[in-house]
Every structure is written in C-alpha cells, then in structure tokens.
Amino acid sequence: MMNKQNHLDSTIYEKLSVGSIRFDTWLNIDEDEEIIRSTFRHPIVIAKYLILMLFVLLVGLVGATQHILILVISLPIIGIIGMYAMLERYKRYYILTNKQLIKKNGLFTDDASRKSANRIQNQSLTQSVFAKLVSSVSDNYGNIYIQTASGNAEPDVVLDHVPNPNKFTADLQDIQDTNNQNSTN
C-alpha cells in the first residue's frame, strides 16, 4: 500500500511546485483519507486572454508599419496578458477526497474552503452551449453548484470551469452514497 506522503507527492505536490518552492501547506487531510479526484480549472479559462493577446499582437504588427515603438510596447503587454491568463487558470484547484470537497483559491495563499461529504445535500451541473460545443473538440467543462446542510437557498460552493464535470459529479455522488450507507450501518 502506498503511504500518504507518496500518494500526495504523485498527485498534487508536483502540480503545486515551482522549482523548489512548494505551495502545499494548505492541504491537511486525514491518514485514512483518499484523494479521488483533483484538478485545476479547464484550460478554456485562458481562451479570452489568448484572443486578447492576438488582438494586441495584430495591433502591434499593424502599428509597426507606422512606428516600431508600437510593436516594442505591444510585446511586453502580450507577456503580461499571458502570465495573467495562466494565473487565472491555476489560481483555483479542486480536490475531492472520500471525506470532503476542498476548493483552493489563490496561488500564494492558504485559502482553502472545505465541505464535508456528509453535509453535501445537493449538487447540480450547468454547461453553456459553448462548453458543449468544446466537448466535441476537447474535454468538456462545466460549473458545479453544491448545497450543504446550511439551509441557504444559494449554493454554498461553486466550482467553475471543472474539466469533465460529469465524472466529477458522479464521483461526488458515489462518495455521498458510500457515506450514507456507512452512516446507516
């Protein structure tokens, strides 16, 4: 059996490290807790930034015919937009364990919200028309809304741009069913 540290190293730590800097202080799970699914947001979140980068490049190239300074200024702007796009994708990380759902917000913070699987009462999935069209080309994505036993009418947790959301919600439902069976026994 793989120990907890090796399992976590192979699933999360590699994704959350830059060189020797690791951003994993926020992940605290029990010894008997197993990671079922973990994912960043779908790459589609950077699409609008790629379009903006292409537009700035086009403006820079067209403007370079008038003055080379326009192209020189547009290149760093493209770089900044590209870095922001990557931060936008990697700032949220979703982890589903056999006991809880964890939503990590931010790259350099320890802000992680946790919802016990026992408290989750309802989940719903929405996909835009565009998300369904993208599924014919690559992995589909969608937003998952989760309500817990808090009694709020609004969802307590929103997981946006989740890759393969049907698998994610099916795994969550399996965990809920397993926990409900264990609590009745």
Secondary structure, 3 states (H helix, E strand, C coil): CCCHHHHHHHHHHCCCEECCEECCCCCCCCCCCCEEEEEECCHHHHHHHHHHHHHHHHHHHHHHCCCHHHHHHHHHHHHHHHHHHHHHHHCEEEEEECCEEEEEECCCCCCEEEEEHHHEEEEEEECCHHHHHHCCCCCCEEEEEEEECCCCCCCCEEEEEEECHHHHHHHHHHHHHHHHHHHHC
